[in-house]
Amino acid sequence: VMLTVILLDNSLSLARPIAYRGKSRKNMMQRSILHFLQQLENQKPIDLVSLLTFSSTCEIVVPFTRDFTQLKTALWEIALKDKTCLSIGLKTAISYIQDTLGSDTFTQLIVVTDERPSGGDHLDLQILSPIIQTHIIACGNPSECNFEIFRSISGKTNGSFQFVEIPQTSQTLNPAFDQLINLNYINYAGLLGFGNLTSEISLYPHPSTTFSQWGPDYIFPSTLSIVGFLPNKKFSSPPTSSKHILLPENPSNQHLCLMLNECLKSERMSAIVQITKDVMGIIHSVSEKDRSTLIFSLFPPHYHVQWIGNLSKLSPVSSSESLIPLPLKSLHQRSYNRSDDLPIVPSTQADVLQSDFQRILRYTRSLPQKQTALFSECKRMLETSWLFHLPSVKPALLSLLQHEILQLDGRFQFDFKLKILNRNFPIFQIFGRFKSIIFHLENST
């Protein structure tokens, strides 16, 4: 899935008109971005897109979504503000991407602006990274455009910079977005080989975007070779550089992909793929909503998985005693390694406690018929709080009971803040208090 962030300038300078039916630069940019979104929706409907605007502040208009209707609607509702502060926009967009996706997720950042940033806007190029490939589309007068800063941003991130002179029609930016799609949103087309079997495949997004980060010597090959298989439970889920959807390119020759998908899914295996001499990848089947899809994951060069070792040194299964079984055992003794003579620290999950509280809430609203069940459940909850070292459960439980009982009978008042928080206080006295509460409720008129 390709991740795209559109960073749109919404400064007052976009209100300037263009020589086309009284339209403004804002209208021209909106129509061009709408054309770009329409292209993605038609060709790449699974892509995640986010829309941000920047002026003197930066606003996240639409978080990452596949709802292109929401993106189009929000695009036309954008209002113009004050000056252009590109540094604030880039800082906010990069922070949003890293906070949402992590610092190692490849993302396309498209900046749409007019001419130069406002005076006093100082941009720190150190915040830029090739993992967030930044493309800039600018329009306006060449004499007013800061080409140097725009080229520095795109060059630092292996992105692109396109400048369009003051447009004469509202469609002028469409070719710039078309070129952006043709260069960065294309599928990889190649061959997948397994022994004597081959199949034409496509990968999306194109893996070359990941390869380009490792240097000019790394070129993604036209043929991928499956060299072996590993059980999913041994391979687990090691971190990867990128993930790509693998689809058969030719519907009439998709037998290898279909067979591979069914076998990996039924046998719970992953296929090991040789990319180059020092770059490996895996293919595994992912099921979602009664459909299964092949996913190709790419590892960085000379990748070493802790519990497997160097992937390039994997060997076929053999009876040779020199081969080391997987997973590899670590030579380092960790402080949290559990041995038989150490006790297990008990724990519970938050959703289990929430379910218990909801059960008590139902019992309190069914009093007095559920009083016995209420007593038993409260006792079990207190024992749980002691067992799992959760002191906050008791006051929360008492607060809940107080609120619900006072809701049943507003005339009855009872002090819950006695010695109940003391663990040594006899539990039968606590439930004696609860019984007296219910007794008063039963005999109230």
C-alpha positions, 0 to 999 in steps of 0.5 A: 500500500502506498502512503501519501500525504498531500500538504496544501498551501492555504495562504492568502496569496492563493486568492490571486486570480488566474486568466481563466474565467475569473478563477483563483490559484486556489481553485486551480490547485483544488481542481488539480488535486481532485484530478490526482485523487481521482487517478488514485481512486481509479488505479490504486483504491487501496492507497492511504491518503492524508490531507494537510494544509499549512499557512502560519500554522499547519492543520491535519484536515483528513487523517490517513484514509481510503475514503476518497469521497471524504478527501474530495469534500474536505478539499473544497471546504479549505479556507484561506488564512495568512502567510506561507510558512513552509517550515511549519508545514513540513515539520508538522507533516513529518511529525504526523507521519512519524507519530502515525506510521513510525520512523521507518515507513516509506511515505510520499509527501506532496507539497503544493504551493505557489512561489516562495515561502514568506520572509523570515521562514527558516527551514532546517533541512536536517529534519528531512529524510529519504524515507519520506520522499518529498515532491514539490509542485509550485506555480507562479512567476519565475522571478518570485519563486525560490528555486533553490530551497525547493530543489534542496528539499526534493534533492535531500529526499530523492523527490522531485520538483516541478514548477509551472508558470502562472497558469492560463487554464484551470487544468495547468497543474494536471500534467505535473500530477500525471508525471508524479503518478507515472514516476512514483505510483507504477507497478513493478512487472517481472517474473517469479520463478520456482524451479521450472515454473515461472509466472508474470507478476506485479508488485505494488508499490514498486520496490525500487523506491526502497532499493534507491535508499541503499545506494546506486549499486542496488537495482531491483531485478526483473526476476525473483527466485524462490529458494526455499520455505520456512514455517511461519512459527519459526520465521515469526514476524521480523521487521522489514524495509517494505511490504508489497502486494503480489498479484499475477500480471497475466490472468492466463498464466497465474497458476504458480501464484494460485498454487503458491497462495493456497500452499502457503496458506494451508501449510502456514509457510513463508517462501524465501526469495532471493533478490540479489546476492545480499538481499532477501525477501519473503512471500506469505499469504494474508487472509482478510474477509474470506480472501487471501492475498500474497504479500512480498516483504523486502529485507535490507542488505545483509539482514540478520534476524536474531532467531534465524541468523543471516538469511543468505546462509540458510541451507536446505533441511538435511540430516547433517549434524553440522546444521543448527536447528531453528530458532537459534538460541541466544547466548546472552542470559537476560534478567527476565528469562524465566526458570522453573524455580522462579514464580510467575507474576500474575497478570490480567487484561483490561478488557476482562476487568471492564467485563467484570465491572459491566456485570456488576453494573447489571446486577446492581440495576436488577436489585434486589433479585440479583443481590446474591449474585452481586455479593459473589461477584463483588467478593470475586472482584476484591480477591482479583484485586489482591491477587493481581496487585490492583489496589485501584479496583476496590475504590472503583468498585465501591464508587460504582456501587455507591453511585448505582445504589443512590440512583435506586433510592435517593433518600438513602445515604451511606458512607463508603469511605470507612476502613474498606481500603484497608486490606486487613479489614475483614471482608465479611464486614464489607459485605455486611455493609452491602447487605444492609444497603440492600435491606434498606432498599428492600424496605423503603417505600 
